[in-house]
Amino acid sequence: MEQLLPLAFLLVVMYFLLIRPQQQRVKAQRSLVSSLTVGDEIVTVGGLIGRIVAIDDETATVETTPGTVLRFRRTAVSGRIMPEPAAEPDSSPISED
């Protein structure tokens, strides 16, 4: 019985260090792929950046530069690029010394 305790402890540690984080990454990727919409700016697993112009159940059509349209499997999308907030103009008066 005492020999099973270290084995059980090792299995619990492996679960929290290996299995659970991988399951969370898979869940986050599935959530990302299912939430893609036309107009999203994305990056693919190959590092290609573009904007989705059409999407269906299996593929996403991405425009990388004006006039260049590529089709990818939805699962090839590795992330969504959030637009940077517009810089607010500085309204404080500029004082010249």
VENNORDA-V913601 format. One record per run of one state. SS is the DSSP state (h for helix, s for strand, l for the rest). FROM is the first residue (numbers start at 1). LEN is the number of residues. Records with the same first field share a line. If there is no record, write none. Layout:
SS=FROM-LEN  FROM-LEN
This chain:
l=1-1  35-6  45-4  56-3  66-2  81-17
h=2-33  74-3
s=41-4  49-7  59-7  68-6  77-4
